């Protein structure tokens, strides 16, 4: 259920610093669990630059959730247009890349509202599906996406260190 006080709006270039700040809520878990893949940003400028670059891309979708006058979460996604080939059909889809909600504001519907904003924008962009992936260590993510939002598994990635 979404709290009526949550407002979702498109993120803009001037929101890069807010996105960078909110990113810590989920990125810190990734750094802790997989330091071989993820690293801590060397500074706020580095993260702001990353988000500004993302927001400048034509294929980018990004939304902020706000409540009580402050940002409490964000989502980023990319629209992909695949032409198809001899083995695959053409398809347009959106892929959620980042989603983070301030733990102090969790379980009031901000995450669901953010994903719904991406769904709407993806449909408007001609996409026929919405996909995401989750890291195995992030135990809350499958329940959020599958049980809470109706996503279904479509493939499994496996890894072997060399």
N, C-alpha and C positions, 0 to 999 in steps of 0.2 A: 504494500500500500504506500502511495506517495504522500508525503506531508504537503499540505496545501501551501505552506510557506516556502517551498523550494521552487526556485525559478531557474530554468535552463535557458541559456542564450549561446549564440555562436561566439567562439573565442576569436579575438582579433590580435593583431601584432602587439598592441599595447598590453595584452594579457600575458605575454611571454614570461614575465617575472613571477606572476601568480602560478602559471603552469609549472614552472621550475620549482617553486616552493611546494606545491601539492604533490609533485612527483616523488618527493622524499618518502611519503607514506608507503608507497609500494616498492620503490627502487631500493630502499635500505634492506628490505627482505631479500630481494634478488642478490644484492651484494653479499649479504650474510650467508645465503645458501649456496651461491655459485660464484665465488670470487674468481674462479678460472674463466668466467664469461663476462661478468659484470664488474665495473669499477666505480668507485666514488668519483664524482665530478671534482675537478680541481678547484672549482669556484662557481659562484652564482653566474658570472658572466658566460662561462662555458655552456651552462644549461639554458640561459636566456637565448644565446645564439642558436643552440640546437632547436629550440621551440620556434624562434623567429623563422628559421629556415624551413621547418615543417609547415608553418602557417602560410608561407609564401607559395607553396606548391599548389597548382591548380587542382590536383587530385585529392587534396587534404580536406578532411572534415574534423572539426574540433569544437567542443562545447564545454562550457563551464556551468556548474550547478552552484547556485548562491542561496543562502538562507540568512536571515537576520543581518543583511548588509555585507556579508563576507562570503568569499568563495569557499566551498566545502568539497568540491570534487571536479574532476575533468575527465574527458574521454577524447582520444584521438583515433582516427581511422583514415584509411586510404581507399579511394575508389580505384579498382583495377578493371581494365578492359582487355580481355584476352581474345585474340582473333580466332583462335582455334587452329587446328592443323589436321593432318591425316589421322591422328589418334584421338583428338579431343574436339569437343564442340566449342563454338564461340560462347563466351560468357562474360557478363559484367557482374562484379561482386564488390562488396566493401569488406575490408578487414579491420577489425578493431585491433589497434596496436598497444595502446595504453589506456588504462582506466584506474583512477585512484580516487578514494573518498577519505576525507579526514576521519580517523577512527572515532573521534568525539561526535561525529555526525552520522555514524553508520546506522544502518537498519531503519532509516526513515524514508527510503525510496529514492535517494539521490542517484545511486548507481543505476537503478532501473530507469529513471527518468533520462539519464544521460544516454543509455543504450537506445531508448525509444527515440531520442532526437537523431541519433545516427541512423536508425531504421528509416525514419521519415525522409531524411536527406538522401539516403542511399536509394530509396524507391524513386524519389524525384530525379535522381541522376541516372535512372534506367537500370539499376542493379536488380538482380533477381534473387540474390542471397546475401546474407551477412555471416561472416566467419570470424573466428578468433582462435587463438591458441593459448594454452596455459602451461606453466611450468609444473612439473610433477610435485615439487615441494610446496606449491601454493595450494594447500588443501581446501581453502575456502572458495577458490575460483570455480572448480567444476560445479559445486552446489549452486553457486550464484548463477552461472550461465545455463546449466542444464535444468536444475530443479526450479529455479526462480524465473528464468526467462525463456525456457523452451528450446534452447540450443540442443542439438544432438551430435554425438561424436561422428566424425566423418573420416578420420584417419589417425594413426598413432605414429609419432616419431620415436625412434629408438636411438640410443647413443652408445658408443663403445669407445673408451679412451684408447689411444695408441701410444 
